[in-house]
Amino acid sequence: MAEKTEPAQAAPKGSTPASRIRIENHTFVGSFWCAAWLFTIGYLHLSFWKGFFAILLWPYYIGQHVSAILH
């Protein structure tokens, strides 16, 4: 769901480099990911400790797996 962004415009004369920083907010995507993650844990009927480790460890292992595929 990448959005196309236009290249940064030249800063007005007399502005500092910090005035050209652009902050993007991806709250919806992050919230959706978190809700889907919690739904998956509930759907699998995991016990408390398995759910606890799922929240802490699964993202790490998924990231390692995806990183290995992409490289």
N, C-alpha and C positions, 0 to 999 in steps of 0.2 A: 504494500500500500504506500509506495513511495510517491511523494508529491514532487512535482517539478518546481524548482525554485529559480528565480531569475538571479543573474549574477549581481553581486553587491555593487551598488552605485558608488561613485567617487564621493568621498566625504566633503561636506562644505568647507570652504576655506576657513582656516583657524580652528578646526575641530581636532580633537585628540583621537588617537587610534581606538580608544575604548568606546568612542561614540559610534563606531562602525560595527560593533558586536551585535549580532542578531541572535536572539534567544527564541527557540521553537519549543512549544509545549505539546507533548504527545500523551496527555493524560488519558484520553479515551482508549488508546491502544494498550497502555499499561494496565489500566483498570480492567479491560476486557481479558487480557492475558491472566491477571491475578484471579479474576472470577472463574475463568475456564480451568485454571490450575486447581482451585479449591473444589470446583464441581467434580473434576476428575478424581480427586482424593476421596470425596464423598461417594462417588459412583462405584469406586472399587471397594467400598466398605472396609477401609483400612482401620486397624486399631489405632489408638492414640499415638503410640510410639512410632509405628510405621508411618502414620501421617506426619508426625513431627519430623522424622528423617526425610520424608518425601519433600517437605517444604525446604529443608536445609540442603540436602545432598543431591536430589535429582537434577536440579538446574545445572549443577557443576558437571555431573556426568553427561548430561545431554549436550552441554557446551563442549566438552572434550570430544564427544563422538562427532558432532557436527563440524568442529574444527578440523578433525582428522580427515573428514570427507572433503572439506573445502580445500585442504592443502594437498 
